[in-house]
Amino acid sequence: MPSVRALLIKTALFALYCAFPAQAAAPWHLIRTQPANPAPREAFLIKVEGTWPNGCPFEVTPVQLDDKQLNLRLIERPGVCTEALRPYELTIDPMTVLPQGLSSGAYQLLMEVEDQRGVRPIAFSAFDVISPDQTVRPEAGFWVADPTGSYPDSGSGVGFNLERQDDSIALITYFYDTGGEPRWYFSAGDAGRRGYSGDLLEIRGGQTLFQPYQPPREMRPFGRIDLSFRDRGHATAWFTQPEDDSILAGLKIMPISLVRFGFKGGATTAALAGRWVWLTLDGDQGSGTVVNLEANSGDNPFRLRLQDRERDLILDCGVQTEKLDQPPALCVLAGVGLQFTLDNNGINELRSSDGQTRLIRIDP
């Protein structure tokens, strides 16, 4: 049963949706895995739901794996076809061509159509292969495009406000249209174990500074967004939008690497110095200790060392000079007879991959 808090969050998100006259229209084609997050080497299925624009039959090609992307294609058979909308559902077993399954990581599903107009993508989704005991949830706050990520084509001027409460995510992303006017896009819904997928709605109109209150005029369907979180401070977003309103319209796909933005500096001693709560968890049990981290004289340009002298603890983090505004990717918390690796990090929380050891900032 969902908790009372979870129900309240979902009710609030639903109310936010209903405050706008326009709702997201269902895409013509949806593709996903079942289960949503397969375990490494685990068998899984690909489920497709959609609408076909005519009575022509189509064939489905075998799934192909290209690096981290699973591809399949619907090929329309030529002939004289009736013009009638036809819903379809497909269940595809990729294990026939992937007998060893998939290793841990972030993957994409891409479905294309081939007809008289040519070949083009019509459905896309991202999914994560992750162990059952792992969950990666993002740190709430301001995120920006990561010029050092896998998809560095975007840069300054692109921003994301991401809020996470319990198992729900709400986000607003900021772009510009071709005329240079700012555009806001909104999405909200349930988070996955290491990702998020939802409709992207464009916000138009609303309150103007120094003018009488005016509610937002509309929130109209724009496309979809898929997010995969590498850790608490890094992610990849895939934006998708049909090229037109036709059922077999080609799909525009734009990936962007994202990072939690540290406007004070993320991987610097100044940013990490201060009071933190050091949590150690073991199932339902745990303990917490306040530590005061101060810069250690052993710092060099490529490493950060902070120390709590009273408890004889040292926090040691590796540094990449081009990523000083990002959360540290890898830290080690060490003391007498103990050592913990913290590699699932945000700006305000450093965490081990299993979540059992955490440093949570408590200084304002």
N, C-alpha and C positions, 0 to 999 in steps of 0.2 A: 504494500500500500504506500502511495506517495505521502510524504510528510505534510503537515499543515503548512509549513513554511514554503515547500515546493509548490503547493496548490495556490498559495497567495501570490507567489512570484508569477506563475503562469497566468493567473487571473489578471494581474497588473499588466502583463505583456499583451494579453488579449484586449484589455481596455484601451491600451495605447494604439493597437491596430484599429479598433473600432472608432477612434476619434477622427479618423480620416474617411472621406466618402468613397475612395477607390481602394480596391483590394487587389492582391496579386492574382492574376489569371493562371490557371494550371498550365504548365508547359505541355506541348504536344507529345513530347517523348521524355521519359524518365528512365534512368539506368542506375542500378545500385547492386551491391553485393549482399548476399545472405549467408552468414550473419554480416552485420554492418562492419565489424572489425574482426576478420579472421585471425586466428593465432598462426604463428609461423608454422609452415608445412601442413596446416589444417585444410581439409577439403572445404570448398565453399561453392556457391552458385552465383550466377549473374542473372538478375531479374530485370526485365524490360517491360514497360507498359507504355502504350502510345495509341495514336490514331493514324490510320492509313487513309490517304485521300481518295482512293478509288478501289475498284474490285479486282485489280491486277494482283496476282500472287507474287510473293517475293521469296527468295531463298536467303538463308543466313550462312555466312562464311564461318569457318572455324576461328576460334579466338587465337590471336597472335600476341606474343609478348615482345615489346620493343623497349628495352631498358626497363623503365619503371611504368610503362603504359601498356594496358591491355586493349587491343583493338579488335573490333568486329565490324562487319559490313552487311547491310541489307541490300540485296540486288533485285531490282524490279524486273520481272520477266516481261518481255515485249508481248504485245497483243492488243486486241480491242477490249477495253475495260469499261465497266459501268462507272459512272461518277457517283459514288456513295461513300460517305465517311464510314470507316470500319475500325472499331477498336481492336487492338491486338495485345496479347501478353506472350512473353517469351521467357522460358527458363532454360538457361544454358549452363552446361557443366564444363568448366574450363579444365577440369582435372584430366580430361582425355588427352589434352595437349600439354598439360603442366603436371605430370604425375608426381613430381616432387613437391608440389605446392609452391608457395612464395616465402621468401625470407622476410624478416622484419624490416619495415620501412614504409614510406609514403608512396602510394601508387595512384594512377589515374585510369579511369575507364573512358574510352572514346568509341562511340558508335557512328559509323558513316552510312550514307545511302548512295547507291549508284543507280542512276536512271538516265533518261534521255538528256537531261540537263548536265550530266557529269557526275563527279564524285565530290561529296562535301560532308562535313560533320553535322550531325543533327542532335546528338545527346552527349553529355559529359558529366562525370562526377569524379570526385577524389575519395579515396578510402585509405585507411591505415591498417597494415598488418602488425599486430601488437600482441604481446603476451597477455593472457587473461588477468594476471596480477598487476598489470601496469595501467596507469591512467595519467595523461598529461593534460592539465588545464592551464589556460593562459593567465598571466597576471593582468588584472584589470588596470586600465589607464590609457595613456596616449601612445599610439603606435605609428611608425612612419615606414616609408619604403627603405629597404636595406640595400645600399649600393654595393655591398660586399657579398650578397646572397647569390643563390643559383639563378635568379631572374633579376638582374640589376638594371633593366631597361627603364625603370621608373626612378624618380628622384624627389627632390624637394618640391613642396607644393601639394603632395599627396599625404593625407592624414587619416587616421582611424581613431575613433574613440570606442573602446571595447569595454563593456561592463559584464562581469560574470557574477551571478548570484546562484549559489547551490549548483543545480544542473542546467541552468538556463544562461543563454548568452544573448545580449543585445548589442548591436554595433551601429554606428553611423560613420560613413566614410565620405571624405571630401575630395571632389575633383572639380574640373572646369569643363564647360562645353566648348565646341569649336570656335565660338565667338568670344571666349575668355571669361564668360560669366560663371560664377561658382555654382556647383551643383552638389546637393546632399543626397545620400542614398542610405536607406535604413533596412535592417534585417534583425529578426529576433526569433528565438526558438530554443529547443532542447540541444544541449551540447552532446557530442559523441565522446568516446573515451580518449580520443586524441585529435578531434576535429569538430567541424561544424559545417552544415549545409543548409541553405535556406533561400527563399525568394528575396530579391533585392528590389526595394521600392524607392522610387524617386519622390522626394519631398518638394512640393512647389508652394510658393506663397507663405504667408504667415506674418508674425510680428515684425514690425520695423522700429528701429530705435527712434525715440522722441516723437512717436506717433501713437494715436489711440490703438488699443489692443485689437488685433485681427487674427482670428484662428487660422491655422494652416488650411489652404483651400483644397489641396488634394494630395494624395499619395498614390502614385500610379505605378503599375508593373513596369519594371525596367529590365530585369534579367535574373540571374542567380549568382550566388557566391558560394564557393567551397573553400574551407580553411583546413589546413593541416598544421598542427603545432609540433615543431621539433622539440621544443622545451618550453618553459614558462615565458621565455623572452624572445623566441624566434618562431616564425611561421611562414607559410606560403599561402597566398590567396589566389584562386582562379576565378576570374569574372567571366561570365558567359552571357551572350545576348543573341537572339535570332536576328538575322539580317533583314527579315521582313515578317509579315503576318501569315505567310503561307505555311501549310502543315509541314512541308518538307524543306523549309527554309534552312540555309546554311547557318551554322552557329559560329559567332565570333568568340574567340577564347583569348583571354589576356591573363597570364600569370604574373604575380608581383611578389617578390620577397619582402617580408615585413620583420620589423624588430621593435621591441619595446623601447620607447624613446627616453633616454636619460638626459634631460636638459641641464641637470646639474653635473652630468658626467656619470657614466655607468661604471666603467672599469678603471677607476682612479682611487688612490688612497683617501682623497678628500671625500669622495662619494661613499666609500664603504666605512669610513671611520664613524664611530658613535655607538650607541647602545642597541643591542640586539637581544632577542630571546632565543636561546639555544634549546631546541626541543629534541628529545629522543623518544621515539614511540616504539612500542612492542605490542601489536594487536590492539586491545582496548586499554592498555596501560601506557603511561608515559610520564615524563617529567620535564620541567622547564627551568632554565637558569638564565638570569640576566647577565650578559657579558658586555664589557666595554672595550671595544676594539680601537686601538691607537696605532698610528703609523709606526712601523719598525724601521730602524736605521739601515736594515739590510736591503731596502728597496733598490731595484735597478729598473731601467726603462722597459724591461720585458717581463717583470714580475712585480706583483704587489704582495707585501707582507704586512699584516696587521697583527697586533698582539694584545691579549688581555693579560697583563702582568700579574694580577692578583691570582688568576686561575691557571697561569702558565699555559695558555692556549695560543696557538698561532694559526692565522688564516693566510694561506698562500694561494694566490691566483695568478694564472698565466695571462699575459696581456699581448694583444695585437694592436700596434700603434694606430692602425686605420680604423679600429673599432672601440675607441675610448669612450664613445657616447652610448655604447651598448652594454647590456649586462655581461659580467664575466662568464665565459663559456665553461671554464673548469677551475674549481677551487678545491683545496684540501684543508680541512680543519683537523689540527693535530695537537695532541697533548701527551702527558705521561701515560704510556700504555694504551693510547687510542689514536685512531686515524679514520677520518670519514671523507669520502669523495663527494663533492657537491657539483653536480653537472646538469641540474635541471633548474636554471636560475632566472630570476627576474631582477627588477631594480630593487624591490623591497623585500624579497625573499630568496634565499639560496637554499636549494633542496637537493638531497640525494635522489638518484633515479627511482629508488623504491619508496621514497617519501618518508622513510623512518627517521631521518636526521634533517633538521631544518634550522636555519637562522632567519628570524623574522625581525625586520627593523621596527623599533619602537620609538626612536627619536622622531620628533616632528620634522 
